[in-house]
Amino acid sequence: MTNTTNNYFEEMERTNNLTKGASKALRAWEDSQDQNLDEIEMRGDLTLDEACGFVKTLRNAGVETFNLTDTSSDLMNTLINLMTYGCKIEGVVFITKEKWGETIEVKGLKISLN
C-alpha cells in the first residue's frame, strides 16, 4: 500500500461519524496492515449502501484494486453491489497470510475500482 493510502486511513482513524461503508474500508485496511498484506483484503459482505461508502473511501485513499475474499452466501450480492459503483473483477488471487500462528493461502477475487 502506498504512503498516500496509509496516510489517508491513518487520518480516518481519528474521525468520528463514518458511514458503514467507510468504516468497513477502514477496518479492511487495518486488518490488512496487521497481516502485512500488500493490498487491502475485504473479507466481509457489503450492502448496496455500504458498497457506496466503501468504494468512495478506497478511491479517495488512492486505492486502485483490492482483494475480496468473502465466502459468505451473500457474495453474489456483494459483487453486484460493487459493480453498481463501477468496480470490475480482474481475476483470481491467492493471498498468503498468517492465521492463528499458521501460514495459510486464501483464494479471492481482485477487484478494480476503475
C-alpha positions as CSV (number, residue, x, y, z in Angstrom):
1,M,0.0,0.0,0.0
2,T,1.2,3.5,-0.8
3,N,2.1,6.2,1.7
4,T,-0.8,8.2,0.4
5,T,-3.2,5.3,1.2
6,N,-1.7,4.7,4.6
7,N,-1.8,8.5,5.4
8,Y,-5.5,8.7,4.3
9,F,-6.6,5.8,6.5
10,E,-4.4,6.9,9.5
11,E,-6.3,10.3,9.3
12,M,-9.6,8.4,9.1
13,E,-8.8,6.6,12.4
14,R,-9.2,10.0,14.1
15,T,-12.6,10.7,12.5
16,N,-16.0,10.1,14.0
17,N,-19.3,9.6,12.3
18,L,-18.1,7.4,9.4
19,T,-20.6,5.8,7.2
20,K,-20.9,2.0,7.5
21,G,-19.1,1.6,4.1
22,A,-16.3,3.9,5.2
23,S,-16.0,2.0,8.5
24,K,-15.7,-1.3,6.6
25,A,-13.0,0.2,4.4
26,L,-11.1,1.4,7.4
27,R,-11.4,-2.0,9.1
28,A,-10.3,-3.8,6.0
29,W,-7.2,-1.5,5.8
30,E,-6.4,-2.0,9.5
31,D,-6.7,-5.8,9.2
32,S,-4.6,-5.8,6.0
33,Q,-1.9,-3.7,7.8
34,D,-2.0,-6.2,10.7
35,Q,-1.4,-9.0,8.3
36,N,1.4,-7.1,6.4
37,L,-0.5,-7.5,3.1
38,D,0.5,-5.6,0.0
39,E,-3.2,-4.8,-0.8
40,I,-6.4,-4.3,1.1
41,E,-8.3,-7.5,1.7
42,M,-12.1,-7.3,2.2
43,R,-13.4,-10.4,3.9
44,G,-17.0,-9.4,4.6
45,D,-20.1,-8.7,2.6
46,L,-21.3,-5.2,1.5
47,T,-24.9,-4.0,1.2
48,L,-25.6,-1.5,-1.6
49,D,-25.4,1.4,0.8
50,E,-22.1,0.1,2.3
51,A,-20.6,-0.6,-1.1
52,C,-21.1,3.1,-2.0
53,G,-19.1,4.3,1.0
54,F,-16.6,1.5,0.8
55,V,-15.8,2.3,-2.9
56,K,-15.7,6.0,-2.4
57,T,-13.4,5.7,0.6
58,L,-10.9,3.4,-1.3
59,R,-10.9,5.7,-4.3
60,N,-10.3,8.8,-2.1
61,A,-7.4,6.9,-0.5
62,G,-5.8,6.3,-3.9
63,V,-6.5,2.6,-4.0
64,E,-6.9,1.1,-7.5
65,T,-7.5,-2.5,-6.6
66,F,-8.4,-4.6,-3.6
67,N,-8.9,-8.3,-2.9
68,L,-12.3,-9.7,-2.0
69,T,-12.1,-12.9,0.0
70,D,-15.7,-13.1,1.2
71,T,-17.0,-16.6,1.3
72,S,-20.5,-15.9,2.7
73,S,-23.7,-16.9,0.9
74,D,-24.1,-13.2,0.1
75,L,-21.1,-13.0,-2.1
76,M,-23.1,-12.6,-5.3
77,N,-25.0,-9.6,-3.9
78,T,-21.7,-8.0,-2.7
79,L,-20.2,-8.4,-6.3
80,I,-23.4,-6.9,-7.8
81,N,-23.3,-4.0,-5.3
82,L,-19.6,-3.3,-6.1
83,M,-20.3,-3.4,-9.8
84,T,-23.1,-0.9,-9.4
85,Y,-20.4,1.6,-8.3
86,G,-18.1,0.8,-11.3
87,C,-15.9,-1.9,-9.9
88,K,-14.8,-4.8,-12.1
89,I,-13.5,-8.3,-11.4
90,E,-9.9,-8.5,-12.7
91,G,-9.3,-12.2,-11.8
92,V,-8.5,-14.8,-9.1
93,V,-5.9,-14.1,-6.4
94,F,-4.2,-16.3,-3.8
95,I,-3.2,-14.5,-0.6
96,T,-0.6,-16.0,1.8
97,K,-1.1,-14.8,5.3
98,E,-0.9,-15.8,9.0
99,K,-3.9,-17.2,10.8
100,W,-3.6,-18.5,14.4
101,G,0.2,-18.9,14.1
102,E,0.0,-20.9,10.8
103,T,0.6,-19.7,7.2
104,I,-2.4,-20.2,5.1
105,E,-3.4,-19.5,1.5
106,V,-6.7,-17.7,0.9
107,K,-8.5,-17.6,-2.5
108,G,-10.2,-14.4,-3.6
109,L,-11.0,-12.0,-6.4
110,K,-9.0,-9.0,-7.4
111,I,-11.4,-6.1,-7.7
112,S,-10.6,-3.0,-9.7
113,L,-12.1,0.3,-8.6
114,N,-11.7,1.9,-12.1
